[in-house]
Amino acid sequence: MSMEDSKRKHEAVIHFGAEHIVIERRYRALGALNDLLIAVWFLIGSIFFFYDSLMTDGTWLFVAGSLQLLLRPVITLAELIHVKKAYGRSHA
């Protein structure tokens, strides 16, 4: 293997690493925002349960928070798929 081939191979690894970091940071930010919203919905829903007139709204906030809990693994899977596709492009 020539030095130029070795350099190209090394550059591809570095490029993928940087792209992977960008992808990972975006999905971590999305996951953190999702977790924050889950906490907000459950906190407000819990407060609403202290008042009979707001109990139905509190229940709907719990449903919204529960649906967002389903998004957590979806976000993780989307990240894994995105990284795999980026890895495939960098090695094509």
C-alpha positions in Angstrom: 0.0 0.0 0.0 1.4 3.4 -1.0 1.6 6.3 1.4 -1.0 8.1 -0.6 -3.5 5.2 -0.4 -2.8 5.0 3.3 -3.5 8.7 3.7 -6.8 8.4 1.8 -7.9 5.5 3.9 -7.0 7.5 7.1 -8.8 10.6 5.8 -12.0 8.5 5.2 -11.9 7.3 8.8 -11.4 10.8 10.1 -14.2 12.1 7.9 -16.6 9.4 9.1 -15.7 10.1 12.7 -16.5 13.8 12.4 -19.8 13.0 10.6 -20.6 10.4 13.2 -20.1 13.0 16.0 -22.4 15.5 14.2 -25.1 12.8 13.7 -24.7 11.7 17.3 -24.9 15.2 18.8 -28.1 15.9 16.8 -29.8 12.8 18.0 -28.6 13.4 21.6 -30.1 16.9 21.4 -33.4 15.5 20.0 -33.4 12.9 22.7 -32.8 15.5 25.5 -35.6 17.7 24.1 -37.9 14.7 24.1 -37.0 13.8 27.7 -37.5 17.4 28.8 -41.0 17.5 27.2 -41.8 14.1 28.9 -40.9 15.6 32.3 -42.9 18.7 31.6 -46.1 16.8 30.6 -45.9 14.5 33.6 -45.2 17.3 36.0 -48.0 19.5 34.8 -50.3 16.4 34.6 -49.4 15.6 38.2 -50.3 19.1 39.3 -53.5 19.0 37.4 -54.5 15.9 39.3 -54.8 18.0 42.5 -57.9 19.8 40.9 -61.0 17.8 39.9 -61.7 20.3 37.1 -58.3 19.6 35.5 -58.1 15.9 36.0 -59.1 15.1 32.4 -56.5 17.5 31.0 -53.9 15.9 33.3 -54.8 12.5 32.0 -54.3 13.7 28.4 -50.9 15.1 29.5 -50.0 11.6 30.8 -51.0 10.1 27.5 -48.9 12.6 25.6 -45.9 11.9 27.9 -46.4 8.1 27.5 -46.5 8.5 23.7 -43.2 10.5 23.9 -41.7 7.6 25.9 -42.4 5.5 22.8 -40.3 8.0 20.8 -37.2 7.3 22.9 -36.3 4.0 21.2 -37.5 5.4 17.8 -34.9 8.2 18.1 -32.2 5.7 19.1 -33.1 3.4 16.1 -33.2 6.4 13.7 -29.7 7.4 14.9 -28.3 3.9 14.4 -29.8 3.7 10.9 -28.5 7.2 10.0 -25.0 6.3 11.2 -25.1 3.0 9.3 -26.1 4.9 6.1 -23.4 7.5 6.6 -20.8 4.7 7.2 -21.9 3.0 4.0 -21.5 6.3 2.0 -18.0 6.8 3.4 -16.9 3.3 2.4 -18.5 3.2 -1.0 
